[in-house]
Amino acid sequence: MVKKFDYDMLVLGSGPAGESAALNAVKHGRNVVVVEAQGTVGGACTHQGTLPSKALRHMVRQAIRFNQTPIFRDIGDPRTLTYPRLLSHANEVIARQVAMRSRFYHRNQIRLIHGEGRFVDPHTISVKCEDGQSEMITAASVVIATGSRPYQPANIDFSHPRVYDSDSILKMSNTPNKIIVYGAGVIGCEYASIFAGIGMKVELINSRDRLLEFLDDEISDALSYQLRNTGVMIRHREVYHSVELSDKEIVLHLESGKRLHADALLWCNGRSGNTDGLGLDTVGLETDHRGQLVVDEHYQTAVPTIFAAGDVIGWPSLASAAYDQGRSAAASARGKEHCRFVDDVPTGIYTLPEISSVGQTERELTEGKVPYEVGRAFFKDTARGQISGETVGMLKLLFHVDTLEILGIHCFGAEAAEIIHIGQAIMKQQNGGNTLRYFVTTTFNYPTMAEAYRTAALNGLNRLGK
């Protein structure tokens, strides 16, 4: 006799991975239930991470453009925005996102339970609901999409009003004169540029030799220059020793002996998977030291009926990738033999200005002894950049000298995360379609930022004498 389950699929988490898994399953005729620990849908992406920080960045960028455009001086004085004022815009975006995503579940008749889920066995989840009641739910398969949270060292008091992580910073109710950002990864660099953009003094502490070492060296250098140009003090090769807290200030003690004083500290050094409350030991699953799960190319864990997607499995920890991973996990769970394993995604870093890249860097190509050449286009030389005032930045194309195959694309400047997809589409072409010549045999709209591809391609071909 075949065992009957309450649902075909149970999804833990309603962030990008969980939402896409649930929607993909229900569109293929599966009966789905979603368990979400927060009071509203959207996960950390909507409430604590991607969307709020990008909404903050947008408002800062708008203020900078207003203050730097001479014609607006005839309208009024330069505007200084407070951090709480900026947060109000982010909260408006969150509310719209929650309303939209709530409709997804209602329209597709996906049951949504707000509560904390814990494994009883591979097919059974005990849910502690918001009202304190518990409910046992069974499902043929389970997708874990519980996301991640900021890592908090035990020797730092995160309950102190001057200490924040990348979640609690969205509740900061004042505008510090000076803030220390510890951790110069993507999140740290983004917040450093946001804070500098509204006039805060910022110290950015980096434990490595350079910023965002996974980037092309030239792009990393450009980011360092722009951050310093806005007043950010960058300290490389520094590791924290302890934090001294008082009502008046925080003092960050570094292993090098330096003592840095500030009004607030933002800790941005690592994230941990939200797995500690799932009862994974009851089903024989283990996590790594970051609380993250290991999956195969089908997003299947060591337990055949349990799948995982999104930040809870680690790299690349991007909302865009999580959405695709969730769809693939749902496809695998319903028995599809082939699904897309997300291993090739563009970076999207929303500093001021933003950064995006796809493919290999110059360092990787040189170490791999691949004969390549470089084509560049500077935004200051584009008509659209001059019109919009977005003249900081460049587009960089790396291509094979013999085949003209595009090997890497690196963009620094306004709308970089949008611009990158034009080149990405060409890189994905098969049977000779991936070629630099596409950009010189295709007419681009003028004036646009996209025509930087034509300029960069011509620049690269000229280096080859073609």
Solvent accessible surface area in square Angstrom, and as a share of the most:
residue,aa,sasa,rsa
1,M,245,1.09
2,V,137,0.79
3,K,129,0.55
4,K,179,0.76
5,F,42,0.18
6,D,77,0.40
7,Y,33,0.12
8,D,60,0.31
9,M,3,0.01
10,L,0,0.00
11,V,0,0.00
12,L,4,0.02
13,G,10,0.10
14,S,1,0.01
15,G,11,0.11
16,P,28,0.17
17,A,5,0.04
18,G,0,0.00
19,E,2,0.01
20,S,1,0.01
21,A,0,0.00
22,A,0,0.00
23,L,25,0.13
24,N,14,0.07
25,A,1,0.01
26,V,32,0.19
27,K,139,0.59
28,H,87,0.39
29,G,68,0.66
30,R,84,0.31
31,N,76,0.39
32,V,2,0.01
33,V,0,0.00
34,V,0,0.00
35,V,4,0.02
36,E,8,0.04
37,A,70,0.54
38,Q,57,0.25
39,G,47,0.45
40,T,59,0.34
41,V,2,0.01
42,G,2,0.02
43,G,8,0.08
44,A,33,0.26
45,C,26,0.16
46,T,1,0.01
47,H,33,0.15
48,Q,40,0.18
49,G,30,0.29
50,T,49,0.29
51,L,42,0.21
52,P,1,0.00
53,S,8,0.05
54,K,48,0.20
55,A,8,0.06
56,L,0,0.00
57,R,15,0.06
58,H,81,0.36
59,M,55,0.24
60,V,0,0.00
61,R,34,0.12
62,Q,80,0.36
63,A,14,0.11
64,I,46,0.23
65,R,90,0.33
66,F,43,0.18
67,N,49,0.25
68,Q,138,0.62
69,T,46,0.27
70,P,109,0.68
71,I,118,0.60
72,F,71,0.29
73,R,85,0.31
74,D,128,0.66
75,I,122,0.62
76,G,19,0.19
77,D,108,0.56
78,P,83,0.52
79,R,121,0.44
80,T,119,0.69
81,L,35,0.17
82,T,71,0.41
83,Y,0,0.00
84,P,50,0.31
85,R,166,0.61
86,L,2,0.01
87,L,15,0.08
88,S,55,0.35
89,H,42,0.19
90,A,1,0.01
91,N,90,0.46
92,E,95,0.43
93,V,27,0.15
94,I,25,0.13
95,A,61,0.47
96,R,143,0.52
97,Q,36,0.16
98,V,24,0.14
99,A,49,0.38
100,M,60,0.27
101,R,51,0.19
102,S,47,0.30
103,R,131,0.48
104,F,39,0.16
105,Y,5,0.02
106,H,154,0.69
107,R,156,0.57
108,N,24,0.12
109,Q,164,0.73
110,I,8,0.04
111,R,100,0.37
112,L,50,0.25
113,I,12,0.06
114,H,44,0.20
115,G,5,0.04
116,E,113,0.51
117,G,9,0.09
118,R,118,0.43
119,F,4,0.02
120,V,70,0.40
121,D,54,0.28
122,P,45,0.29
123,H,47,0.21
124,T,13,0.08
125,I,1,0.01
126,S,29,0.19
127,V,0,0.00
128,K,126,0.53
129,C,27,0.16
130,E,121,0.54
131,D,109,0.56
132,G,48,0.46
133,Q,120,0.54
134,S,81,0.52
135,E,53,0.24
136,M,110,0.49
137,I,2,0.01
138,T,29,0.17
139,A,1,0.00
140,A,39,0.30
141,S,9,0.06
142,V,0,0.00
143,V,0,0.00
144,I,0,0.00
145,A,8,0.06
146,T,35,0.20
147,G,17,0.17
148,S,7,0.04
149,R,93,0.34
150,P,13,0.08
151,Y,101,0.38
152,Q,87,0.39
153,P,9,0.06
154,A,114,0.89
155,N,95,0.49
156,I,10,0.05
157,D,70,0.36
158,F,38,0.16
159,S,100,0.64
160,H,32,0.14
161,P,101,0.64
162,R,58,0.21
163,V,4,0.02
164,Y,27,0.10
165,D,7,0.04
166,S,8,0.05
167,D,37,0.19
168,S,41,0.26
169,I,0,0.00
170,L,25,0.13
171,K,157,0.66
172,M,2,0.01
173,S,95,0.62
174,N,79,0.41
175,T,52,0.30
176,P,7,0.04
177,N,97,0.50
178,K,48,0.20
179,I,0,0.00
180,I,0,0.00
181,V,0,0.00
182,Y,7,0.03
183,G,5,0.05
184,A,9,0.07
185,G,34,0.33
186,V,49,0.28
187,I,54,0.27
188,G,0,0.00
189,C,0,0.00
190,E,7,0.03
191,Y,5,0.02
192,A,0,0.00
193,S,5,0.03
194,I,1,0.01
195,F,0,0.00
196,A,12,0.09
197,G,24,0.23
198,I,17,0.08
199,G,64,0.62
200,M,12,0.05
201,K,121,0.51
202,V,3,0.02
203,E,14,0.06
204,L,0,0.00
205,I,0,0.00
206,N,7,0.03
207,S,59,0.38
208,R,150,0.55
209,D,86,0.45
210,R,57,0.21
211,L,0,0.00
212,L,10,0.05
213,E,68,0.30
214,F,110,0.46
215,L,6,0.03
216,D,2,0.01
217,D,47,0.24
218,E,54,0.24
219,I,1,0.01
220,S,1,0.01
221,D,79,0.41
222,A,25,0.19
223,L,0,0.00
224,S,13,0.09
225,Y,136,0.52
226,Q,27,0.12
227,L,2,0.01
228,R,116,0.42
229,N,99,0.51
230,T,74,0.43
231,G,55,0.53
232,V,5,0.03
233,M,96,0.43
234,I,10,0.05
235,R,50,0.18
236,H,41,0.18
237,R,156,0.57
238,E,11,0.05
239,V,65,0.38
240,Y,39,0.15
241,H,117,0.52
242,S,36,0.23
243,V,24,0.14
244,E,94,0.42
245,L,48,0.24
246,S,50,0.32
247,D,129,0.67
248,K,171,0.72
249,E,57,0.25
250,I,0,0.00
251,V,10,0.05
252,L,0,0.00
253,H,45,0.20
254,L,5,0.03
255,E,119,0.53
256,S,69,0.45
257,G,53,0.51
258,K,81,0.34
259,R,156,0.57
260,L,12,0.06
261,H,87,0.39
262,A,5,0.04
263,D,42,0.22
264,A,3,0.02
265,L,0,0.00
266,L,0,0.00
267,W,3,0.01
268,C,17,0.10
269,N,62,0.32
270,G,32,0.31
271,R,55,0.20
272,S,21,0.14
273,G,2,0.02
274,N,44,0.23
275,T,8,0.05
276,D,116,0.60
277,G,44,0.42
278,L,12,0.06
279,G,4,0.04
280,L,13,0.07
281,D,113,0.58
282,T,74,0.43
283,V,16,0.09
284,G,57,0.55
285,L,12,0.06
286,E,151,0.68
287,T,52,0.30
288,D,62,0.32
289,H,170,0.76
290,R,105,0.38
291,G,15,0.14
292,Q,28,0.12
293,L,5,0.03
294,V,117,0.67
295,V,30,0.17
296,D,55,0.29
297,E,100,0.45
298,H,57,0.25
299,Y,1,0.00
300,Q,51,0.23
301,T,11,0.07
302,A,92,0.71
303,V,19,0.11
304,P,93,0.58
305,T,38,0.22
306,I,0,0.00
307,F,9,0.04
308,A,0,0.00
309,A,0,0.00
310,G,5,0.04
311,D,34,0.18
312,V,0,0.00
313,I,28,0.14
314,G,5,0.05
315,W,165,0.58
316,P,18,0.11
317,S,52,0.34
318,L,52,0.26
319,A,32,0.25
320,S,75,0.48
321,A,1,0.01
322,A,6,0.05
323,Y,78,0.30
324,D,45,0.23
325,Q,5,0.02
326,G,0,0.00
327,R,119,0.43
328,S,8,0.05
329,A,0,0.00
330,A,0,0.00
331,A,7,0.06
332,S,13,0.09
333,A,25,0.20
334,R,55,0.20
335,G,56,0.54
336,K,106,0.45
337,E,134,0.60
338,H,146,0.65
339,C,31,0.18
340,R,120,0.44
341,F,87,0.36
342,V,3,0.02
343,D,95,0.49
344,D,58,0.30
345,V,24,0.14
346,P,26,0.17
347,T,36,0.21
348,G,22,0.21
349,I,3,0.01
350,Y,63,0.24
351,T,0,0.00
352,L,26,0.13
353,P,22,0.14
354,E,7,0.03
355,I,0,0.00
356,S,1,0.01
357,S,11,0.07
358,V,8,0.04
359,G,44,0.42
360,Q,75,0.33
361,T,12,0.07
362,E,44,0.20
363,R,120,0.44
364,E,87,0.39
365,L,0,0.00
366,T,85,0.50
367,E,127,0.57
368,G,49,0.47
369,K,177,0.75
370,V,45,0.26
371,P,65,0.41
372,Y,47,0.18
373,E,46,0.21
374,V,10,0.06
375,G,0,0.00
376,R,54,0.20
377,A,2,0.02
378,F,86,0.36
379,F,0,0.00
380,K,115,0.49
381,D,91,0.47
382,T,9,0.05
383,A,26,0.20
384,R,105,0.38
385,G,0,0.00
386,Q,110,0.49
387,I,123,0.62
388,S,39,0.25
389,G,55,0.53
390,E,35,0.16
391,T,53,0.31
392,V,69,0.39
393,G,14,0.13
394,M,12,0.05
395,L,0,0.00
396,K,0,0.00
397,L,0,0.00
398,L,0,0.00
399,F,0,0.00
400,H,36,0.16
401,V,37,0.21
402,D,105,0.55
403,T,84,0.49
404,L,11,0.06
405,E,74,0.33
406,I,2,0.01
407,L,23,0.12
408,G,0,0.00
409,I,0,0.00
410,H,3,0.01
411,C,0,0.00
412,F,4,0.02
413,G,0,0.00
414,A,5,0.04
415,E,64,0.29
416,A,0,0.00
417,A,15,0.11
418,E,119,0.53
419,I,10,0.05
420,I,1,0.00
421,H,90,0.40
422,I,58,0.29
423,G,0,0.00
424,Q,32,0.14
425,A,52,0.40
426,I,15,0.08
427,M,42,0.19
428,K,105,0.44
429,Q,88,0.39
430,Q,140,0.62
431,N,160,0.82
432,G,64,0.62
433,G,29,0.28
434,N,21,0.11
435,T,33,0.19
436,L,0,0.00
437,R,103,0.38
438,Y,82,0.31
439,F,0,0.00
440,V,44,0.25
441,T,106,0.62
442,T,43,0.25
443,T,134,0.78
444,F,34,0.14
445,N,121,0.62
446,Y,158,0.60
447,P,45,0.28
448,T,27,0.16
449,M,25,0.11
450,A,22,0.17
451,E,11,0.05
452,A,0,0.00
453,Y,0,0.00
454,R,84,0.31
455,T,56,0.33
456,A,0,0.00
457,A,0,0.00
458,L,76,0.38
459,N,49,0.25
460,G,0,0.00
461,L,7,0.03
462,N,106,0.54
463,R,119,0.44
464,L,50,0.25
465,G,70,0.67
466,K,118,0.50
